[in-house]
Amino acid sequence: MKEMDDDFIRDYRKAAETHRQVRQYVQTIAKPGASMSKLAEEIEEGVRALVGHPGIETGDALKAGQGFPTGLALNHVAAHWTPNPGAKEVILQYDDVLKIDFGVHVNGRIVDSAFTVAANPVYDNLLAAVKAATNSGIRV
């Protein structure tokens, strides 16, 4: 049982650290002018690289990788939108509010987190209020 507990914790820690590093990187590139396709690619490539499972061989992505499709929801879209190959490219604008949601799994143990970015400081109070509400919910 001890070995299973150690594996359980190790898997979650690896997923969490991967998510943290990818999240920090994406926050530096999610700027006006960025394409939604490029952001999704950067997230997914970063996750695969950091967990060490590129998903090329059959079954490899079952060991570790994306927990679910990357969500990049702009403005009035609440959640669960992602760019699709062949669709019209969507470019992040200065006045956009972008919610980024992605998960990382290691051996099926998923770490999921979402965050919001906005270039226009008019949204700073909105982002602060959402963060405060989230933290209140976590405390309760």
Secondary structure, DSSP 8 states (H G I E B T S, - for coil): -HHHHHHHHHHHHHHHHHHHHHHHHHHHH-STT-BHHHHHHHHHHHHHHHHT--S-STTHHHHEEEEEEEEEEETT--S-----TTS---B--TT-EEEEEEEEEETTEEEEEEEEEESSGGGHHHHHHHHHHHHHHHH-
